[in-house]
Amino acid sequence: MTDEDKNEMIVTPWEVKGKVDYERLMREFGTQHLTDELIQRLGKYTGDVHLQLRRKLFFSHRDLDAVLDLYDKGTKFILYTGRGPSGPVHIGHLVPWIFTKYLQDAFDTRFYFQMTDDEKFVIDDERALPETTKLAHENALDLIALGFKPSNTFIIYDVEDIDLLYDIALEVAKRITYSTARATFGFQDSTNLGWIFYPAVQAAPCFIHKKLTGENVPALIPAAIDQDPYWRITRDIAQKLGYHKPAQIHNRFLPGLGVGGKMNASEPETAIFTTDPPELVKQKIWRAFTGGKGTVAEQRKEGANPNICTIFQYFLYLFEQDDKKLADREKQCKAGETLCGDCKKELAERVNKFLAEHQKKREKARNIVDKFHIKR
Ligand code: TYM
């Protein structure tokens, strides 16, 4: 395999590889730029412009403007996002969830969260269903640890709660042909039937609010852009079924600690899981790929490259809230005033401080997790 092949971009809901070209993805998926104007507009409702918006970590959308137009006229929206429980949660997964919490607080909306133990079972030959179901319940603790309120947060565990989704999934599935599904998801002759039906199940929560409350309002879905193929097919059939088209707001991928690609649970040495102990976090960060030079002398003289540095990305996404301090860090890196070891040490301290708190909240969440279940 040549270096070029290794770097080839693959972005599907099940695999992200290579250097991600976000502009190309937007063109291919047909999504819109999240413009400064739209960001400012969001900021008017929320009172402040979230770090993830200011730094363009959320960068693309579908129909966010239409959702806000409706909101102005008195139609609320619901928030919907989810998790495919394939292992422990990593800090990349937290990116869209933290943003969802910001939107939920600002707009005081209902929030539906789907745990897709079915998806992770059907797409992986090796996995047993009890395993993904168990992980779904464990992963729910991470969501709750972020501070969502049980009064307006509803977790759907697919296998257990399929009765709530099944009629909607059938309506969706009946209107999507195999040829559309194949073109959207790349299904092949060897793809199992469970996997082929599954997209209808992920579509269902977009519409569940009407069934539960009688209110017909749009869903707004914050998620990384890998999930977009699901919404393309869902949007095509939404109006035929009497619903609003679901809207999206897309985030970029927090990279892994290696070269290229997103943080990925299947590469545990380059992912930071929320359950990792401090020593392991330090080790992983210590081995991370940076934009540093071969020797200290060279780096002092020529400076390093924060644009390709994974460590810098972690400050950018989650671990430096202050824009000025982030800009200073970038400047000092480029000028060779800081060395990679300095940044790594500081990042490890910050990540471990965050995780210590998160892990405490995560354990406490065990006592209240049932209050978030849609069938409570
Ligand atoms: P999953 O478990 O792969 O990912 C959960 C959420 O995290 C986002 N994500 C990332 N964001 C930033 N940086 C990363 N490195 C990173 N890796 C993953 C994903 O886009 C997702 O938002 N099929 C889904 C589960 C699902 C869902 C949904 C997701 C069901 N309904 C509605 C979003 C919205 C899945 O396997 O997600």
Residues whose N, C-alpha, C, O or C-beta is under 5 A from the ligand:
A	BS01	TYM	P13 Y80 T81 G82 R83 G84 G92 H93 V95 P96 Q114 T116 Q202 P222 A223 A224 I225 D226 Q227 R252 F253 L254 K262 M263
